[in-house]
Amino acid sequence: MGCWMASKDLDFVLMGTAYSKYFIDKVAHCLEGRGLRFSIGNITANSFAAGHRFVQLDESVRGNELWVIHSYLPGNPVVSDMDIFQIADAAKRSSCERLNVATTFTEFRQDKKSDGRVAIYAKLFADILKVAGGDKFNRFATAHPHSEQVQGFFDVAFDSLPSIDVFEWYCKNVLFPHLGVTDPASQVLVYSGDGGSVMVNRRLASRLGVPSLSLDKLRTIKSEGNVSMGDTPTNGNIVQGKYVLTLDDIMCSGGTACGLGGDIMRLEAREFYTLATHGLFSEKSGVKAEDRIRSVKGMKVVTTDTVPRSPGYLRENSEWLVGQISMAPVYAELIYRTTMHESVNTMFRDPDDTRFNPSLRGQLIDALERCYAKPEFFANQLPLSSRTIMVCPPSVDPKSQYALSRDV
């Protein structure tokens, strides 16, 4: 891993910009020891004095399969997108064999004509990347897109990488032991705050073995049925005394999540956890997302590293941002299976799906276990501070920074 060989001896080259390097190193770490021959290269990306972007691949990729891992720049999506367009163009002009682009997050929320005279940026993004990469552009992947329909905007293979497996692992191995949950079915509830997140939250609830609630419908572990309005969250007799979880793709300004969290906590839930794949934490109407989240007592956030955050940021916000777990093992498994010509889709199937060999999904779980068991590499996954105590399952070294933290 990471050493340079003749092009014919490589399965692929892994490259990215300086602001993508932290995530790339984690992906490479997860691929270590799996029999793949690859090298890691850098991409220069900076600005001219006038503000225009400059991109250059620092090493030759002629004749090589190229994987570009591209991280999102918090607060600067225009630069992030312009860089990947230029990277694709540079790769095409560098005579790589095939170009595979994997972004950690791409802003696809503008995916339809929701009003008159508006652009459909998700389609525009796909079109520009297609032109930039030309006939070398082979595959695109991203984590938990806002809408799965964007796959149809691309004319190449599109891999939508869900975060549900990562959060399932986190809840079972870190969060539940930390909270002292011994009977999830009676202590935990998964709630869907809007129609767009109902299905993914039901899947999460099924995997965790807990009830799920969405509007006026309650799905128990064994069955699903309508309940009367008297049993809905309006009177709190369902969420009272429980830990409430919700899974969503994006937390931007935090307005929706905080509104939901406030409602849930007023119904006397013990704590409310938002599991957000992409933690943008943007400012809106002069209010920072961080301050908005802090204002909701009992609300906690767990996110992934698709939007990079510094160790300082994690420490400063550890009272509410209680966990950040890496999506790198999922990206590594995608690259491995693509290289070995194995099925990608099967690793995201639910455990009770009888249409495929469950051992294939087991390979993803093994990958998660293998990567997350190395806390020295994922040192920034969960923030710690001098004001926190560490609680973790027996499989995690309590002295490591992978232990879950909570305010004293």
Secondary structure, 3 states (H helix, E strand, C coil): CCCCCCHHHCCEEEEEEHHHHHHHHHHHHHHCCCCCCEEEEEEEEEECCCCCEEEEECCCCCCCEEEEEECCCCCCHHHHHHHHHHHHHHHHHCCCCEEEEEECCCCCCCCCCCCCCCCCHHHHHHHHHHHHHHHHEEEEEEECCCCHHHHHHCCCEEEEECCHHHHHHHHHHHHHHHHCCCCHHHHEEEEECCHHHHHHHHHHHHHHCCCEEECCEEECCCCEEECCHHHCCCCCCCCCCCEEEEEEEEECCCHHHHHHHHHHHHCCCCEEEEEEEEECCCCECCECHHHHHHCCCCEEEEEECCCCCCHHHHHHCCCCEEEEECCHHHHHHHHHHHHCCCCCHHHHCCCCCCCCCHHHHHHHHHHHHHHHCCCCCCCCCCCCCCCEEEECCCCCCCCCCCCEEEEC
